[in-house]
Amino acid sequence: MIMSEDNGQERIGVYVCHCGTNISHTVDVKDVVDYASGLPGVVTVREYKYMCSDPGQDMIKKDIVEDNLTRVVVSSCSPLMHEETFRNTCEDAGLNRFLFQMSNIREQCSWVHQDRAKATAKAKRLVAAAVRRVSFHKSLEQREAPVNRNTLIVGAGIAGIEAALKIAESGKKVYLVEKEPSIGGHMAKFDKTFPTLDCAACILTPKMVQVGQHPNIELMTYSEVEELSGYVGNFKAKIRRKARFVNEEKCTGCGDCVQNCLVRNRAYLDMPEKPKVSLDPEVEEKLKVIVEKYKGGDGIAVPALQEVQDEFSYLPEDAVEYLCDELSIPLGLAYGLATFYDAFSLTPKAQNVIRVCTGTACYVKGSTGILDALKKELGIGVGGITDDEKFSLETVNCLGCCGQSPVITVNDEIFGYFKQTKVSKLIKDFSARELV
């Protein structure tokens, strides 16, 4: 035990742990102890091989009683591991558990340094900081208070959905708030998930249904949290639900309300009927085949648009309007699908569409370098098209060829293990093909 002059205010005990050799191998514990003995308010300083052991804890308890300690500092490992241990030790000896402070000289010092002198100097500063801080601690008491067990989750992507289901299944009420009209987040836009390449919709869709049907989950879509107040166990949230103008309980998502909405169409009620779209005869013939195939069917919007995309390589504006007129598909629904799904494009495609995978496996193997080289070689950015309309450049989240990463595709051809140095040759080869 090392004693210093009592400053007449607090009587602080400092305990420095060797943690076996975890700390003492890098930090000069004896030097730290000598330094701590001279700090203001410190009356007791000890070192021990394992402060968290029963003998170490007994040492602290004995000193609290015999030396009349009013504060305790333990310099050892992370508070995450043993702060509660030493708080209980202080409480067992009759000292308020909150008159304790811990300084981490293992994870923050000995484990991250190799220079013994510098590590020791840092340990001294950490101990001094803990001694200074503990002198300002106040005695606190733990009290029980009623807690509102309801849970608010903001964001109904896959993480929010999974959290809501887990909490709801434990018997607690969950309020799940999503700012978009539909739930699912980014995962709803994916085709496959990394690294197993499982179908994203196959995983997500059942969970979306469960969230909507679970008795303990109140789902609030098209809503935003405007204000949050209170404290742990007693929060209050103010949520603004945006106007939908439909009865959500009766809504099936068919989209017919868009066409028949008087508020939306009020400005056009007295206008003459819009003339039918005028198309090139050859284009119209191709569209008539598609219309005839899907006329009178249900759930036809996506497959019909897909056939238009396959026919023209993109969705021409006139073709979309013609299709919607003939098949009674709401124009807003068609464009909503076209902008939501990556498979659709509203702009013309080049003769050669280059896609660079930026998924995790390809990213690690250098796909960003390949993308930069393609941008430089073609003189365009992602989503761009060259002036001669021979090449366009896109990125995709996954091509399902992670074992061959990095991967790019040109039209339907896959190029695995692709190297940045091959970019110029690739462009020349495909340019030549188009000249044949």
C-alpha positions as CSV (number, residue, x, y, z in Angstrom):
1,M,0.0,0.0,0.0
2,I,1.3,3.4,-0.9
3,M,0.0,6.5,0.8
4,S,0.0,10.2,-0.1
5,E,-1.2,13.3,1.7
6,D,-4.9,13.5,2.2
7,N,-6.1,16.7,0.5
8,G,-9.0,17.0,3.0
9,Q,-11.6,16.4,0.3
10,E,-11.9,12.9,-1.2
11,R,-10.0,9.8,-0.2
12,I,-9.4,7.9,-3.5
13,G,-8.1,4.4,-3.9
14,V,-6.3,3.4,-7.1
15,Y,-5.9,-0.2,-8.1
16,V,-3.7,-1.2,-11.1
17,C,-4.2,-4.7,-12.6
18,H,-1.4,-6.7,-14.4
19,C,-4.2,-8.8,-16.1
20,G,-1.7,-11.7,-16.1
21,T,0.8,-10.4,-18.7
22,N,-1.8,-8.7,-20.9
23,I,-1.0,-5.3,-19.4
24,S,2.3,-5.8,-17.6
25,H,4.0,-7.1,-20.7
26,T,3.7,-3.7,-22.3
27,V,3.0,-1.3,-19.4
28,D,5.4,-0.7,-16.5
29,V,2.8,-1.3,-13.8
30,K,5.2,-0.3,-11.0
31,D,5.9,3.0,-12.6
32,V,2.2,3.7,-13.1
33,V,1.6,2.9,-9.4
34,D,4.3,5.3,-8.3
35,Y,2.8,8.0,-10.5
36,A,-0.7,7.4,-9.2
37,S,0.4,7.8,-5.6
38,G,1.2,11.4,-6.1
39,L,-2.1,12.4,-7.7
40,P,-4.4,14.8,-5.8
41,G,-6.8,13.0,-3.4
42,V,-5.2,9.6,-3.8
43,V,-4.5,7.9,-0.4
44,T,-4.2,4.3,-1.4
45,V,-2.6,2.7,-4.5
46,R,-2.2,-1.1,-5.1
47,E,-1.2,-3.4,-7.9
48,Y,-2.4,-7.0,-8.3
49,K,-2.1,-9.7,-10.9
50,Y,-5.8,-10.1,-11.4
51,M,-7.9,-7.4,-9.8
52,C,-11.2,-9.1,-10.9
53,S,-10.4,-12.2,-8.9
54,D,-11.9,-12.8,-5.5
55,P,-8.6,-11.9,-3.7
56,G,-8.4,-8.7,-5.8
57,Q,-12.0,-7.7,-4.9
58,D,-11.4,-8.6,-1.2
59,M,-8.4,-6.2,-1.3
60,I,-10.6,-3.3,-2.5
61,K,-13.3,-4.1,0.1
62,K,-10.8,-4.2,2.9
63,D,-9.3,-0.9,1.9
64,I,-12.7,0.9,1.6
65,V,-13.4,0.0,5.2
66,E,-10.0,0.4,6.8
67,D,-8.8,3.4,4.8
68,N,-12.2,5.0,4.7
69,L,-12.1,5.4,0.9
70,T,-14.7,7.7,-0.6
71,R,-13.8,6.9,-4.2
72,V,-12.3,4.0,-6.1
73,V,-10.5,3.7,-9.5
74,V,-9.6,0.4,-11.1
75,S,-7.2,0.5,-14.0
76,S,-7.5,-2.7,-15.9
77,C,-9.5,-4.0,-18.9
78,S,-12.6,-2.7,-20.6
79,P,-15.6,-1.5,-18.5
80,L,-17.7,-3.7,-20.7
81,M,-16.2,-6.7,-19.0
82,H,-15.9,-5.8,-15.3
83,E,-17.4,-2.4,-14.5
84,E,-20.4,-4.1,-13.0
85,T,-18.1,-6.5,-11.1
86,F,-16.2,-3.6,-9.4
87,R,-19.4,-1.6,-8.8
88,N,-20.8,-4.6,-6.9
89,T,-17.5,-4.8,-4.9
90,C,-17.8,-1.2,-3.8
91,E,-21.4,-1.6,-2.9
92,D,-20.6,-4.8,-0.8
93,A,-18.1,-2.7,1.2
94,G,-20.7,0.0,1.9
95,L,-19.6,2.5,-0.8
96,N,-22.1,3.9,-3.3
97,R,-21.6,1.9,-6.5
98,F,-21.5,5.0,-8.6
99,L,-18.5,6.5,-6.7
100,F,-16.4,4.1,-8.9
101,Q,-14.5,4.8,-12.1
102,M,-12.7,2.4,-14.4
103,S,-9.8,3.2,-16.8
104,N,-9.0,0.9,-19.6
105,I,-5.3,0.4,-19.9
106,R,-5.5,-3.0,-21.7
107,E,-7.6,-2.5,-24.9
108,Q,-6.8,1.2,-25.1
109,C,-3.1,0.9,-24.1
110,S,-1.2,-2.3,-23.8
111,W,-3.0,-4.1,-26.7
112,V,-2.5,-1.3,-29.2
113,H,1.1,-0.2,-28.4
114,Q,4.5,-1.8,-28.8
115,D,6.7,0.9,-27.3
116,R,6.8,0.2,-23.5
117,A,7.7,3.8,-22.5
118,K,5.0,5.4,-24.6
119,A,2.4,2.8,-23.4
120,T,3.3,3.5,-19.8
121,A,3.1,7.2,-20.3
122,K,-0.4,6.8,-21.9
123,A,-1.5,4.5,-19.0
124,K,-0.5,7.3,-16.5
125,R,-2.6,9.8,-18.4
126,L,-5.6,7.4,-18.4
127,V,-5.2,6.8,-14.6
128,A,-4.9,10.6,-14.0
129,A,-8.1,11.2,-16.0
130,A,-10.0,8.6,-14.1
131,V,-8.9,10.0,-10.7
132,R,-9.9,13.5,-11.8
133,R,-13.3,12.3,-13.1
134,V,-14.2,10.2,-10.0
135,S,-13.6,13.2,-7.7
136,F,-16.7,14.7,-9.3
137,H,-18.9,11.7,-9.0
138,K,-22.1,11.9,-6.9
139,S,-23.9,9.2,-4.9
140,L,-26.8,7.9,-7.0
141,E,-29.5,5.5,-6.1
142,Q,-31.2,3.0,-8.4
143,R,-34.9,3.1,-8.5
144,E,-37.6,1.2,-10.4
145,A,-39.9,3.1,-12.7
146,P,-42.7,1.9,-14.9
147,V,-41.6,1.2,-18.5
148,N,-43.7,1.4,-21.6
149,R,-42.8,-1.8,-23.4
150,N,-44.1,-0.7,-26.8
151,T,-41.5,-0.4,-29.5
152,L,-41.1,2.1,-32.3
153,I,-39.1,1.1,-35.4
154,V,-38.4,3.7,-38.0
155,G,-37.8,2.2,-41.5
156,A,-39.5,-0.9,-42.9
157,G,-36.6,-2.3,-45.0
158,I,-35.5,-5.9,-44.4
159,A,-33.8,-4.9,-41.1
160,G,-36.8,-3.1,-39.7
161,I,-39.1,-5.9,-40.8
162,E,-37.0,-8.6,-39.1
163,A,-36.6,-6.5,-35.9
164,A,-40.4,-5.9,-35.8
165,L,-41.2,-9.6,-36.2
166,K,-38.8,-10.7,-33.5
167,I,-40.1,-8.1,-31.0
168,A,-43.7,-8.7,-31.9
169,E,-43.3,-12.5,-31.5
170,S,-41.9,-11.9,-27.9
171,G,-45.4,-10.4,-27.1
172,K,-44.6,-6.7,-27.3
173,K,-46.5,-4.1,-29.3
174,V,-44.6,-2.7,-32.3
175,Y,-45.2,0.5,-34.3
176,L,-43.4,0.1,-37.6
177,V,-43.1,3.4,-39.5
178,E,-42.1,3.7,-43.2
179,K,-41.9,6.9,-45.2
180,E,-42.6,5.2,-48.5
181,P,-46.0,3.9,-49.6
182,S,-44.7,0.3,-49.5
183,I,-42.4,-1.6,-47.3
184,G,-39.4,-3.7,-48.3
185,G,-36.8,-1.0,-48.9
186,H,-33.8,-1.7,-51.2
187,M,-34.2,-5.4,-50.9
188,A,-37.4,-5.3,-52.8
189,K,-35.4,-4.0,-55.8
190,F,-32.9,-6.8,-55.8
191,D,-33.1,-10.0,-57.8
192,K,-30.8,-12.1,-55.7
193,T,-29.0,-11.9,-52.4
194,F,-25.3,-12.3,-51.7
195,P,-23.6,-14.6,-51.1
196,T,-26.1,-17.5,-51.6
197,L,-27.8,-16.0,-54.6
198,D,-31.2,-16.9,-53.2
199,C,-34.2,-15.1,-54.7
200,A,-34.6,-11.8,-52.8
201,A,-38.4,-11.7,-53.3
202,C,-38.7,-15.3,-52.0
203,I,-37.1,-14.2,-48.7
204,L,-38.7,-10.8,-48.4
205,T,-42.3,-11.3,-49.5
206,P,-43.3,-13.8,-46.8
207,K,-41.9,-11.4,-44.1
208,M,-43.8,-8.5,-45.7
209,V,-47.0,-10.4,-45.4
210,Q,-46.3,-11.5,-41.8
211,V,-45.7,-7.8,-40.8
212,G,-49.0,-6.8,-42.3
213,Q,-50.9,-9.5,-40.6
214,H,-49.2,-9.7,-37.2
215,P,-51.6,-8.7,-34.4
216,N,-48.8,-7.1,-32.4
217,I,-47.5,-4.9,-35.3
218,E,-49.2,-1.6,-36.3
219,L,-47.8,-0.8,-39.7
220,M,-47.8,2.9,-40.7
221,T,-46.6,3.3,-44.3
222,Y,-46.4,6.7,-46.0
223,S,-45.7,8.2,-42.6
224,E,-42.8,10.0,-41.0
225,V,-41.7,10.7,-37.4
226,E,-42.0,14.4,-36.8
227,E,-41.1,14.7,-33.1
228,L,-39.6,12.4,-30.4
229,S,-39.5,13.3,-26.7
230,G,-39.2,11.7,-23.3
231,Y,-36.6,9.2,-22.0
232,V,-35.8,5.5,-21.9
233,G,-39.0,3.6,-21.1
234,N,-41.2,6.6,-21.5
235,F,-40.8,8.0,-25.0
236,K,-43.5,9.9,-26.9
237,A,-43.5,10.1,-30.7
238,K,-45.5,12.3,-33.0
239,I,-46.0,10.6,-36.4
240,R,-47.5,12.4,-39.4
241,R,-49.4,10.1,-41.8
242,K,-49.6,11.5,-45.3
243,A,-52.9,11.6,-47.0
244,R,-53.6,8.6,-49.3
245,F,-57.3,9.4,-50.3
246,V,-58.1,5.6,-50.3
247,N,-59.5,3.2,-47.8
248,E,-56.4,1.1,-46.9
249,E,-58.5,-1.8,-45.5
250,K,-60.2,-2.2,-48.9
251,C,-57.2,-1.4,-51.2
252,T,-55.9,-4.3,-53.3
253,G,-53.2,-2.4,-55.0
254,C,-54.9,-2.7,-58.5
255,G,-54.2,1.0,-59.3
256,D,-57.6,1.7,-60.8
257,C,-58.2,4.6,-58.4
258,V,-55.5,6.6,-60.2
259,Q,-57.6,6.6,-63.4
260,N,-60.9,7.4,-61.6
261,C,-59.7,9.9,-59.1
262,L,-61.8,13.1,-59.5
263,V,-59.3,15.2,-57.6
264,R,-56.4,14.2,-59.8
265,N,-58.4,14.6,-63.0
266,R,-60.5,17.7,-62.1
267,A,-58.5,20.0,-64.3
268,Y,-59.1,17.7,-67.3
269,L,-62.8,17.0,-67.0
270,D,-63.9,19.7,-69.5
271,M,-61.0,19.0,-71.9
272,P,-61.6,17.2,-75.2
273,E,-60.7,13.5,-75.3
274,K,-57.0,13.0,-75.8
275,P,-56.3,11.8,-79.3
276,K,-54.9,8.3,-79.7
277,V,-51.2,7.8,-80.0
278,S,-49.9,7.9,-83.6
279,L,-47.4,5.2,-84.2
280,D,-45.3,4.0,-87.1
281,P,-47.3,1.2,-88.8
282,E,-44.5,-1.3,-88.3
283,V,-44.2,-0.4,-84.6
284,E,-48.0,-0.5,-84.2
285,E,-48.2,-4.0,-85.7
286,K,-45.7,-5.3,-83.1
287,L,-47.6,-3.7,-80.3
288,K,-50.9,-5.1,-81.5
289,V,-49.5,-8.6,-81.1
290,I,-48.6,-7.9,-77.5
291,V,-52.0,-6.3,-76.8
292,E,-53.9,-9.2,-78.3
293,K,-51.9,-11.6,-76.1
294,Y,-52.7,-9.8,-72.8
295,K,-56.1,-8.2,-73.5
296,G,-58.6,-9.1,-70.8
297,G,-56.1,-10.7,-68.5
298,D,-55.2,-10.0,-64.8
299,G,-51.9,-8.8,-63.6
300,I,-50.8,-8.0,-67.1
301,A,-48.8,-4.8,-66.5
302,V,-45.4,-6.3,-65.8
303,P,-45.3,-9.0,-68.4
304,A,-46.8,-6.7,-71.1
305,L,-44.1,-4.0,-70.4
306,Q,-41.5,-6.8,-70.4
307,E,-42.5,-7.8,-73.9
308,V,-42.3,-4.2,-75.1
309,Q,-38.8,-3.9,-73.5
310,D,-37.7,-7.1,-75.2
311,E,-39.0,-5.9,-78.6
312,F,-37.5,-2.4,-78.6
313,S,-34.7,-2.8,-76.0
314,Y,-36.3,-0.1,-74.0
315,L,-39.8,1.4,-73.3
316,P,-40.6,4.1,-75.9
317,E,-43.0,6.8,-74.5
318,D,-45.4,6.4,-77.4
319,A,-45.4,2.6,-77.0
320,V,-46.1,2.7,-73.3
321,E,-49.1,5.2,-73.8
322,Y,-50.5,3.0,-76.6
323,L,-50.2,-0.2,-74.5
324,C,-51.9,1.5,-71.5
325,D,-54.8,2.8,-73.7
326,E,-55.4,-0.5,-75.3
327,L,-55.1,-2.7,-72.1
328,S,-56.6,-0.1,-69.7
329,I,-53.5,0.0,-67.6
330,P,-53.2,3.2,-65.5
331,L,-50.3,5.2,-67.1
332,G,-49.1,6.1,-63.6
333,L,-48.8,2.4,-62.7
334,A,-46.9,1.7,-65.9
335,Y,-44.3,4.4,-65.3
336,G,-44.2,3.5,-61.6
337,L,-43.2,-0.1,-62.6
338,A,-40.8,1.2,-65.2
339,T,-38.9,3.4,-62.8
340,F,-39.0,0.9,-59.9
341,Y,-37.6,-2.2,-61.6
342,D,-34.0,-2.1,-62.9
343,A,-35.0,-4.5,-65.7
344,F,-36.9,-1.7,-67.4
345,S,-35.4,1.3,-69.2
346,L,-37.1,4.5,-70.4
347,T,-34.1,5.5,-72.5
348,P,-32.7,3.9,-75.6
349,K,-30.0,1.3,-75.2
350,A,-26.7,1.3,-77.1
351,Q,-25.8,-1.4,-79.5
352,N,-23.5,-2.8,-76.8
353,V,-24.6,-2.5,-73.1
354,I,-21.7,-3.0,-70.7
355,R,-22.6,-3.9,-67.2
356,V,-20.0,-3.9,-64.4
357,C,-20.8,-5.9,-61.2
358,T,-20.2,-3.9,-58.1
359,G,-21.3,-6.6,-55.6
360,T,-19.1,-7.5,-52.6
361,A,-17.1,-10.2,-54.3
362,C,-16.4,-8.2,-57.4
363,Y,-15.7,-5.0,-55.5
364,V,-13.1,-6.7,-53.4
365,K,-11.4,-8.1,-56.6
366,G,-11.2,-4.6,-58.1
367,S,-14.4,-3.9,-60.1
368,T,-14.2,-0.2,-59.3
369,G,-10.9,0.1,-61.1
370,I,-12.4,-1.7,-64.2
371,L,-15.4,0.8,-64.0
372,D,-13.1,3.8,-63.9
373,A,-11.1,2.4,-66.9
374,L,-14.3,2.0,-68.9
375,K,-15.4,5.5,-68.1
376,K,-12.1,6.9,-69.3
377,E,-12.0,4.7,-72.4
378,L,-15.6,5.4,-73.5
379,G,-15.7,9.0,-72.2
380,I,-19.1,8.5,-70.5
381,G,-20.3,8.0,-66.9
382,V,-22.5,5.3,-65.5
383,G,-25.9,5.5,-67.2
384,G,-24.3,7.3,-70.2
385,I,-24.2,6.4,-73.9
386,T,-21.5,7.2,-76.4
387,D,-22.2,9.7,-79.2
388,D,-22.1,7.0,-81.8
389,E,-24.7,5.0,-79.7
390,K,-22.4,1.9,-79.8
391,F,-21.8,1.6,-76.1
392,S,-23.6,2.4,-72.8
393,L,-22.3,1.8,-69.3
394,E,-24.2,0.4,-66.3
395,T,-23.6,-1.1,-62.9
396,V,-25.4,-4.1,-61.3
397,N,-25.4,-5.3,-57.7
398,C,-24.8,-9.0,-58.6
399,L,-24.5,-11.1,-61.8
400,G,-24.6,-14.4,-60.0
401,C,-21.0,-15.3,-61.0
402,C,-19.2,-14.5,-57.7
403,G,-16.8,-17.4,-58.2
404,Q,-15.5,-15.7,-61.4
405,S,-15.1,-12.2,-59.9
406,P,-14.5,-9.5,-61.0
407,V,-17.2,-10.0,-63.7
408,I,-18.6,-7.7,-66.5
409,T,-21.1,-8.4,-69.2
410,V,-21.4,-7.0,-72.7
411,N,-24.9,-7.7,-73.9
412,D,-25.4,-11.3,-73.0
413,E,-21.8,-12.3,-72.9
414,I,-20.1,-12.9,-69.5
415,F,-16.5,-12.0,-69.0
416,G,-15.2,-13.5,-65.7
417,Y,-11.9,-12.9,-64.0
418,F,-11.8,-9.7,-66.1
419,K,-8.7,-7.5,-65.8
420,Q,-8.5,-3.7,-66.0
421,T,-5.8,-4.0,-68.6
422,K,-8.2,-5.7,-71.1
423,V,-10.6,-2.8,-71.3
424,S,-9.2,-1.2,-74.4
425,K,-9.1,-4.5,-76.3
426,L,-12.7,-5.3,-75.3
427,I,-13.9,-2.0,-76.7
428,K,-12.0,-2.5,-79.9
429,D,-13.3,-6.0,-80.4
430,F,-16.9,-5.1,-80.0
431,S,-16.5,-2.0,-82.1
432,A,-15.1,-4.2,-84.9
433,R,-18.0,-6.6,-84.5
434,E,-20.5,-3.9,-85.3
435,L,-18.6,-3.0,-88.4
436,V,-19.0,-6.5,-89.9
